[in-house]
Amino acid sequence: MNSLKIGDLIAKLPIVQGGMGVGISLSGLASAVANEGGVGVISSAGLGLIYKDRAKSVAEAAIEGLKEELRKARSKTEGIIGVNVMVAMSNFSDMVRTAVKEGADIIFSGAGLPLNLPSFLTEGAKTKLAPIVSSARAAKVLCEKWWSEYYYAPDAIVVEGPKAGGHLGYKADQIFSEDYALEKILPEVVSVVNTFASEHNREIPVIAAGGIYTGEDIYNIMELGASGVQMGTRFVTTEECDADIRFKQAYIEAQKEDIEIIQSPVGMPGRAVHSSFLESVKAGVKKPKQCAFNCIRTCDVVPSPDCSMLALYNAFKGRLDHGYAFAGANAWRAEKIESVKRVFESLVAEFSAKSNALLGRE
């Protein structure tokens, strides 16, 4: 595998660990990935709940939590550490400012277009910015907006396909359509980004995400023009993943038919592992009485079948009878819990096997 260059950052391997909330990718997983030459990513979602005892308010606790996780990660690795911040989060500004102030290497931002993300960079800040998009049109709009408003080009762009886990940037009827498959939209995004980069004398790597699980997958998607990949699901069943063992076990025990699409209170479809809790939600047994966290701007508690934040926090803690595990389309392929180091060794071996097999045919 080639290295991945994002500005002056160079990851030995072109693998970005996806930011997974609530609490699934914190300093433990992120630092382990960074130590293997990838880009480790801390999820900022739900930190106010995880660190609720650190401050008087959830908002203040989230800031303290992100500071703590970044400092923990830095104490464990000299590798690249990023932060994932969702545009839809009510504390988006707080999380971005904190990440920049604490010297995060890179901010990944999706769940909406982060049109004003460059405005948070302070003088001398070295934090790189990588928006997450789901179409070539979104990539074009964002690149042009950043350049015209801030004279700033994205340092990298992540294009996420509909096989990803968690909240998806697609309509329900697009998720299983070939017209929106990662293999279809990736070359379109690469074309748009390369044109923009060439016009402005910049280098902007495109990182592909959603449904990538093996080294062979990495090889195939990079053949379509990606400079790197983002993987989340493959790292959940690792020893270093920050989730409770019962969360990881949900992946291992899942069958292919257990991975389902749900409707989230935030107004977006999501992909999760089927559970008794989700059955209760569908039956109307579980229903929030009020918004306790004000975490997502687009959330409407009145018609909501459940509180995503609380459900995801419970899952992170292993209380799956009171929550659900977000997961990518290939989560059912997990068979065991292993180290991050072993996962990287497997990915490299699988990538090499695919490459060598093709060279052998030639």
C-alpha positions as CSV (number, residue, x, y, z in Angstrom):
1,M,0.0,0.0,0.0
2,N,1.1,3.6,-0.6
3,S,1.2,6.2,2.1
4,L,-1.5,8.8,2.5
5,K,-0.4,12.4,2.3
6,I,-2.8,15.1,3.7
7,G,-1.0,18.4,3.5
8,D,2.2,18.0,5.6
9,L,0.8,14.9,7.3
10,I,1.9,11.5,6.0
11,A,0.2,8.3,7.2
12,K,2.3,5.3,6.5
13,L,-0.8,3.4,5.4
14,P,-3.8,4.9,3.5
15,I,-6.2,3.9,6.2
16,V,-8.4,6.3,8.2
17,Q,-10.3,4.9,11.1
18,G,-13.8,6.3,11.0
19,G,-15.1,8.3,13.9
20,M,-17.8,6.3,15.7
21,G,-20.1,7.6,18.4
22,V,-21.2,7.5,21.0
23,G,-17.9,6.5,22.6
24,I,-16.9,3.7,20.2
25,S,-13.8,5.5,18.9
26,L,-12.1,7.4,21.7
27,S,-8.5,7.7,22.5
28,G,-8.0,4.0,23.0
29,L,-8.9,3.0,19.4
30,A,-7.6,6.2,17.8
31,S,-4.1,5.9,19.3
32,A,-3.8,2.2,18.5
33,V,-4.7,2.9,14.8
34,A,-2.2,5.8,14.7
35,N,0.5,3.6,16.1
36,E,0.0,1.2,13.2
37,G,0.5,4.0,10.7
38,G,-3.1,4.9,10.0
39,V,-5.1,7.9,11.0
40,G,-6.8,7.5,14.3
41,V,-10.1,9.4,14.8
42,I,-11.8,10.4,18.1
43,S,-15.6,10.8,17.8
44,S,-16.8,14.0,19.5
45,A,-20.5,12.8,19.6
46,G,-21.9,12.3,23.1
47,L,-18.8,13.3,25.0
48,G,-20.9,15.5,27.2
49,L,-22.8,12.4,28.4
50,I,-19.7,10.3,28.8
51,Y,-18.0,13.1,30.8
52,K,-21.1,14.4,32.5
53,D,-19.4,14.3,35.9
54,R,-16.7,16.7,34.8
55,A,-18.8,19.9,34.5
56,K,-22.1,21.4,35.5
57,S,-23.6,21.3,32.0
58,V,-23.5,18.7,29.2
59,A,-22.0,21.4,26.9
60,E,-19.1,22.1,29.2
61,A,-18.6,18.4,29.9
62,A,-18.3,17.8,26.1
63,I,-15.5,20.3,25.9
64,E,-13.6,18.8,28.8
65,G,-14.2,15.4,27.4
66,L,-12.7,16.2,24.0
67,K,-9.7,17.8,25.7
68,E,-9.2,14.7,27.8
69,E,-9.5,12.3,24.9
70,L,-7.1,14.2,22.7
71,R,-4.5,14.4,25.6
72,K,-4.9,10.7,26.3
73,A,-4.3,9.9,22.7
74,R,-1.3,12.1,22.5
75,S,0.2,10.3,25.5
76,K,-0.1,7.0,23.7
77,T,1.1,7.8,20.2
78,E,3.1,10.1,18.0
79,G,1.0,9.2,15.1
80,I,-1.8,11.1,13.4
81,I,-4.9,11.8,15.6
82,G,-8.1,13.4,14.2
83,V,-11.5,14.3,15.5
84,N,-14.9,13.7,13.9
85,V,-17.4,16.5,14.4
86,M,-20.9,16.2,12.9
87,V,-22.3,19.4,11.4
88,A,-25.7,18.5,12.8
89,M,-24.5,18.6,16.4
90,S,-25.7,21.5,18.5
91,N,-22.2,21.9,20.0
92,F,-20.5,21.8,16.5
93,S,-18.7,25.1,17.1
94,D,-17.5,24.2,20.6
95,M,-16.1,20.8,19.4
96,V,-14.3,22.4,16.4
97,R,-12.8,25.2,18.4
98,T,-11.6,22.7,21.0
99,A,-10.1,20.4,18.5
100,V,-8.2,23.3,16.9
101,K,-7.0,24.7,20.2
102,E,-5.9,21.3,21.4
103,G,-3.9,20.8,18.2
104,A,-5.8,17.9,16.6
105,D,-4.1,16.9,13.4
106,I,-7.2,16.9,11.3
107,I,-11.0,17.4,11.6
108,F,-13.4,15.2,9.7
109,S,-16.9,16.7,9.4
110,G,-20.1,15.4,7.9
111,A,-23.8,14.8,8.7
112,G,-24.4,18.0,6.7
113,L,-22.0,20.2,4.7
114,P,-19.5,22.0,6.9
115,L,-19.6,25.2,4.8
116,N,-18.1,27.4,7.5
117,L,-15.5,25.0,8.9
118,P,-12.4,27.1,7.8
119,S,-13.7,30.0,9.8
120,F,-12.7,28.3,13.0
121,L,-9.0,28.0,12.2
122,T,-6.9,30.4,14.3
123,E,-3.7,32.0,13.3
124,G,-0.9,29.5,13.3
125,A,-3.2,26.5,13.6
126,K,-1.9,23.4,11.8
127,T,-5.2,21.4,12.0
128,K,-6.2,20.0,8.6
129,L,-9.8,20.0,7.5
130,A,-11.5,17.1,5.7
131,P,-15.3,17.4,4.9
132,I,-17.3,14.3,4.4
133,V,-19.6,14.3,1.3
134,S,-22.0,11.8,-0.4
135,S,-21.9,13.2,-4.0
136,A,-19.8,15.0,-6.6
137,R,-22.3,17.9,-6.4
138,A,-21.7,18.4,-2.7
139,A,-18.0,18.2,-3.1
140,K,-18.1,20.9,-5.8
141,V,-20.4,23.2,-3.8
142,L,-18.2,22.9,-0.7
143,C,-14.8,23.4,-2.6
144,E,-16.1,26.5,-4.3
145,K,-17.6,27.9,-1.1
146,W,-14.5,27.4,0.9
147,W,-12.3,29.0,-1.8
148,S,-14.6,32.0,-2.4
149,E,-15.3,32.7,1.3
150,Y,-12.0,31.7,3.0
151,Y,-9.4,31.2,0.2
152,Y,-9.1,27.7,1.6
153,A,-9.1,24.3,-0.2
154,P,-10.0,21.1,1.7
155,D,-6.9,19.2,2.8
156,A,-8.8,16.0,2.0
157,I,-12.3,15.0,1.1
158,V,-14.0,11.8,2.4
159,V,-16.8,10.4,0.1
160,E,-19.0,8.1,2.1
161,G,-21.2,5.6,0.3
162,P,-24.5,4.1,1.5
163,K,-23.0,1.0,3.0
164,A,-21.6,2.9,6.0
165,G,-22.8,2.5,9.5
166,G,-24.6,5.1,11.7
167,H,-26.4,8.0,10.2
168,L,-26.4,8.0,6.4
169,G,-26.5,11.0,4.1
170,Y,-28.9,9.3,1.7
171,K,-32.7,9.1,1.3
172,A,-34.2,5.7,2.1
173,D,-34.8,4.8,-1.6
174,Q,-31.1,5.6,-2.5
175,I,-29.4,3.3,0.0
176,F,-29.7,0.2,-2.1
177,S,-29.7,1.8,-5.5
178,E,-26.7,1.1,-7.8
179,D,-26.9,4.8,-8.9
180,Y,-25.6,5.8,-5.4
181,A,-23.2,2.9,-4.8
182,L,-19.7,4.0,-3.6
183,E,-18.2,2.5,-6.8
184,K,-20.4,4.8,-8.8
185,I,-20.1,8.1,-6.9
186,L,-16.3,7.8,-6.1
187,P,-15.0,8.4,-9.6
188,E,-17.4,11.3,-10.0
189,V,-16.1,12.9,-6.8
190,V,-12.5,12.3,-7.7
191,S,-13.1,14.0,-11.1
192,V,-14.6,17.1,-9.5
193,V,-12.0,17.3,-6.8
194,N,-9.1,16.8,-9.2
195,T,-10.4,19.5,-11.5
196,F,-10.7,21.9,-8.6
197,A,-7.3,21.0,-7.2
198,S,-5.6,21.5,-10.5
199,E,-7.2,24.9,-11.1
200,H,-6.0,26.1,-7.7
201,N,-2.6,24.3,-7.6
202,R,-3.5,22.1,-4.6
203,E,-3.3,18.4,-3.7
204,I,-6.6,17.1,-2.3
205,P,-6.7,13.3,-1.7
206,V,-10.1,11.7,-1.9
207,I,-10.8,9.1,0.8
208,A,-13.4,6.5,0.2
209,A,-15.7,5.2,2.9
210,G,-18.7,2.9,3.4
211,G,-18.7,-0.9,3.2
212,I,-14.9,-1.3,3.0
213,Y,-13.9,-4.2,5.1
214,T,-11.0,-6.2,3.7
215,G,-7.6,-5.4,2.1
216,E,-9.1,-6.6,-1.2
217,D,-11.8,-4.0,-0.8
218,I,-9.1,-1.4,-0.3
219,Y,-7.3,-2.4,-3.4
220,N,-10.5,-2.4,-5.5
221,I,-11.7,1.0,-4.3
222,M,-8.2,2.6,-4.8
223,E,-8.2,1.4,-8.3
224,L,-11.2,3.6,-8.9
225,G,-9.2,6.7,-7.9
226,A,-9.3,6.9,-4.1
227,S,-6.1,8.0,-2.4
228,G,-7.1,6.2,0.8
229,V,-10.0,4.6,2.7
230,Q,-12.0,5.2,5.8
231,M,-13.0,2.1,7.8
232,G,-15.1,2.0,10.9
233,T,-16.8,-1.4,11.3
234,R,-13.6,-3.4,10.9
235,F,-12.1,-1.8,14.0
236,V,-15.1,-2.3,16.3
237,T,-14.2,-5.9,17.1
238,T,-10.7,-5.0,18.3
239,E,-9.3,-5.2,21.8
240,E,-8.5,-1.5,21.7
241,C,-12.0,-0.3,20.6
242,D,-13.4,1.8,23.4
243,A,-16.9,0.1,23.4
244,D,-18.1,-2.4,26.0
245,I,-17.3,-6.0,25.1
246,R,-21.1,-6.6,24.7
247,F,-21.2,-4.0,21.9
248,K,-18.5,-5.9,20.1
249,Q,-20.2,-9.2,20.7
250,A,-23.3,-7.9,19.0
251,Y,-21.3,-7.6,15.8
252,I,-19.8,-11.1,16.2
253,E,-23.2,-12.7,16.8
254,A,-25.0,-10.8,14.0
255,Q,-26.1,-12.5,10.8
256,K,-26.3,-10.7,7.5
257,E,-30.1,-10.2,7.9
258,D,-29.6,-8.6,11.3
259,I,-28.1,-5.5,9.8
260,E,-31.0,-3.2,9.2
261,I,-32.0,0.4,8.2
262,I,-33.7,2.4,10.9
263,Q,-35.2,5.9,10.9
264,S,-33.4,8.1,13.4
265,P,-35.0,11.1,15.3
266,V,-32.4,13.3,13.6
267,G,-34.2,13.0,10.3
268,M,-31.8,10.7,8.6
269,P,-31.8,6.9,8.0
270,G,-29.3,4.9,9.9
271,R,-27.8,1.4,9.8
272,A,-27.7,-0.7,13.0
273,V,-27.7,-4.2,14.3
274,H,-31.2,-5.6,15.0
275,S,-32.1,-5.8,18.6
276,S,-35.0,-6.3,21.0
277,F,-34.7,-2.6,21.8
278,L,-35.3,-1.7,18.2
279,E,-38.3,-4.0,18.2
280,S,-39.7,-2.1,21.2
281,V,-39.0,1.2,19.4
282,K,-41.0,0.1,16.3
283,A,-43.8,-1.1,18.5
284,G,-44.0,2.3,20.2
285,V,-43.0,1.0,23.6
286,K,-39.9,3.2,23.9
287,K,-40.5,6.9,23.4
288,P,-38.8,9.9,24.9
289,K,-40.9,12.3,26.9
290,Q,-38.6,15.2,26.5
291,C,-35.3,16.2,25.0
292,A,-32.7,15.7,27.7
293,F,-29.5,16.6,25.8
294,N,-30.3,19.0,22.9
295,C,-27.5,17.3,21.0
296,I,-28.7,17.4,17.4
297,R,-30.2,20.5,15.9
298,T,-32.4,18.5,13.5
299,C,-33.9,16.2,16.1
300,D,-37.6,16.5,16.8
301,V,-38.6,14.9,20.1
302,V,-42.4,15.0,19.5
303,P,-42.6,12.3,16.8
304,S,-39.4,10.6,17.7
305,P,-39.6,6.8,18.4
306,D,-36.5,7.0,20.6
307,C,-33.6,9.2,21.8
308,S,-30.6,8.3,19.7
309,M,-28.1,9.9,22.1
310,L,-29.3,7.9,25.1
311,A,-29.7,4.7,23.0
312,L,-26.2,5.0,21.6
313,Y,-24.7,5.8,25.0
314,N,-26.4,2.7,26.5
315,A,-25.0,0.6,23.7
316,F,-21.5,1.9,24.2
317,K,-21.9,0.9,27.9
318,G,-23.1,-2.6,26.8
319,R,-26.7,-2.0,27.9
320,L,-28.1,-3.3,24.6
321,D,-31.5,-3.9,26.1
322,H,-31.7,-0.1,26.3
323,G,-29.9,0.8,23.1
324,Y,-28.7,-0.3,19.7
325,A,-25.3,-0.7,18.0
326,F,-24.8,1.3,14.8
327,A,-22.9,-0.8,12.3
328,G,-21.8,-0.8,8.7
329,A,-23.3,-3.2,6.1
330,N,-20.5,-5.7,6.6
331,A,-20.6,-5.9,10.4
332,W,-22.0,-9.5,10.2
333,R,-18.6,-10.6,8.8
334,A,-16.9,-10.1,12.2
335,E,-15.8,-13.4,13.7
336,K,-13.6,-12.6,16.6
337,I,-12.0,-9.9,18.7
338,E,-8.4,-9.2,17.8
339,S,-5.8,-6.5,18.2
340,V,-5.6,-3.4,16.0
341,K,-2.1,-4.6,15.0
342,R,-3.5,-7.9,13.8
343,V,-6.3,-6.1,11.8
344,F,-3.6,-4.0,10.0
345,E,-1.5,-7.1,9.3
346,S,-4.6,-8.8,7.8
347,L,-5.5,-5.8,5.7
348,V,-2.0,-5.4,4.3
349,A,-1.8,-9.2,3.5
350,E,-5.2,-9.2,1.8
351,F,-4.3,-6.1,-0.2
352,S,-1.0,-7.7,-1.3
353,A,-2.7,-11.0,-2.2
354,K,-5.1,-9.2,-4.5
355,S,-2.3,-7.1,-6.1
356,N,-0.1,-10.1,-6.6
357,A,-2.9,-12.2,-8.0
358,L,-3.6,-9.5,-10.7
359,L,0.1,-9.2,-11.5
360,G,0.3,-12.9,-11.9
361,R,-2.4,-12.9,-14.5
362,E,-0.5,-10.2,-16.4
